[in-house]
Structures are given as structure tokens and as C-alpha cells.
């Protein structure tokens, strides 16, 4: 059974499963638009996970400024958005009630944390 830090544990588990797929997809399966094409024979959930993972990794490629705090916040927002996307794929295709509950918790937790990060960035960085 997963401990009390369920959303984090789920993200770790999903990352462990998807990272090898993502690395292969990013290096060998990009179409002309940059989207991950994958095999048409793959289940819809697998194609969705590949696309979500590729988008997350691309969006995390922020221009670092040397401000560790701001850089962390700016890179973590798309990371959390990727976790939400993966959790939503689980909610669409998954069947295990326990995993679906964890996915729902990931969505709620990550949305709250994204809002906190955006608020911090808005206070920290003047608008232009």
C-alpha cells in the first residue's frame, strides 16, 4: 500500500513507468510538428501518455535565469501540469478504483500547488 504521500508516490510510479517510453519517444518518434507519433497499434492510453510526457518535457525546457527560486517555480509548473495530464489519462482509461482515487488526488494537489507557484511568481517578478 502506498504511504501517506500518495500523490507524490503516484507521480514517482508513473514517472518510473513512462520515463523509458518517453526517452525512446523523444528520440525516435517525433513527427514534423514535434508531436510524438507512437505506433498506431498502441492502446489509446499509451499514446496519450506519450503525448503528455513529450509536452511536459518540452514545456519544462525553460530559459534559466540563475535565480534558483524563480527557475524552480517556472520549471515546476509544467512538471505539475504534466502530472495532471497523466492523472487525467488514468481517470479516462484506468479501471482500478485505488489508482483512480490517487489520480484524482494528484489533480487536486497539483492544481493547488500550481496556483501557489503562480502566485509566488506574480509577487516576485514585476509584470511587463
C-alpha positions in Angstrom: 0.0 0.0 0.0 1.2 3.5 -0.8 2.0 5.6 2.2 0.5 9.0 3.2 2.2 10.9 0.4 0.0 9.4 -2.2 0.1 12.0 -4.9 3.9 12.1 -4.8 4.1 8.3 -4.8 1.8 8.1 -7.8 3.8 10.6 -9.7 7.0 8.6 -8.9 5.4 5.4 -10.0 4.1 6.9 -13.2 7.5 8.5 -13.9 9.3 5.2 -13.5 6.9 3.6 -15.9 6.8 6.4 -18.5 10.5 7.6 -18.5 11.9 4.8 -20.6 9.0 5.2 -23.0 9.4 9.0 -23.1 13.2 8.8 -23.8 12.5 6.5 -26.7 9.6 8.6 -28.0 11.5 11.8 -27.7 14.5 10.5 -29.7 12.8 8.3 -32.3 9.1 9.2 -32.7 8.7 12.9 -33.4 6.6 14.0 -36.4 7.1 17.1 -38.4 5.1 19.1 -35.8 7.2 17.8 -32.9 4.4 15.7 -31.6 5.1 12.2 -30.5 3.6 9.9 -33.1 4.0 6.4 -31.5 2.6 3.3 -33.0 -0.9 3.2 -34.3 -1.1 -0.2 -32.7 -0.6 1.2 -29.2 -3.6 1.5 -26.9 -5.1 5.0 -26.7 -3.9 5.4 -23.1 -0.3 4.7 -24.2 -0.5 7.2 -27.0 -2.0 9.8 -24.6 0.8 9.1 -22.0 3.5 9.5 -24.7 2.0 12.8 -25.8 1.5 14.2 -22.3 5.1 13.2 -21.4 6.6 14.8 -24.5 4.6 18.0 -23.9 5.7 18.2 -20.3 9.3 17.7 -21.1 9.2 20.3 -23.9 7.4 22.8 -21.6 9.9 22.2 -18.8 12.7 23.5 -21.1 12.6 27.0 -19.7 15.3 29.6 -20.0 17.1 29.5 -16.7 18.0 32.9 -15.2 20.3 31.9 -12.4 17.6 32.7 -9.8 17.2 29.3 -8.3 13.9 30.1 -6.7 12.2 31.6 -9.7 13.7 28.9 -12.1 12.4 26.2 -9.8 8.9 27.6 -9.9 8.9 28.2 -13.6 10.1 24.7 -14.4 7.9 23.0 -11.9 4.6 24.5 -13.2 4.8 22.5 -16.5 6.0 19.5 -14.5 2.9 19.6 -12.3 0.8 20.3 -15.4 2.3 17.1 -16.8 1.3 15.2 -13.7 -2.2 16.5 -14.1 -2.3 15.4 -17.7 -1.1 11.9 -16.8 -3.6 11.7 -13.9 -6.4 12.7 -16.3 -5.4 9.9 -18.7 -5.7 7.5 -15.8 -9.1 8.9 -14.9 -10.2 8.4 -18.5 -8.7 5.0 -19.2 -7.9 3.4 -15.8 -10.1 0.9 -14.1 -8.5 0.3 -10.7 -10.5 2.3 -8.1 -7.5 2.8 -5.8 -5.4 4.2 -8.7 -8.2 6.4 -9.9 -8.6 7.8 -6.3 -4.8 8.6 -6.3 -5.1 10.2 -9.8 -7.9 12.4 -8.6 -5.8 13.4 -5.6 -2.9 14.2 -7.9 -5.1 16.5 -10.0 -6.4 18.4 -6.9 -2.9 18.6 -5.2 -1.0 19.7 -8.3 -3.6 22.3 -9.3 -3.3 23.8 -5.8 0.5 23.8 -6.0 0.5 25.4 -9.5 -1.7 28.2 -8.1 0.7 28.7 -5.3 3.7 28.8 -7.6 2.0 31.2 -10.0 1.0 33.5 -7.0 4.6 33.4 -5.8 6.0 34.3 -9.3 3.5 37.1 -9.7 4.6 38.6 -6.4 8.2 38.0 -7.1 8.5 39.2 -10.7 7.1 42.5 -11.9 4.7 42.3 -14.8 5.9 43.7 -18.1 
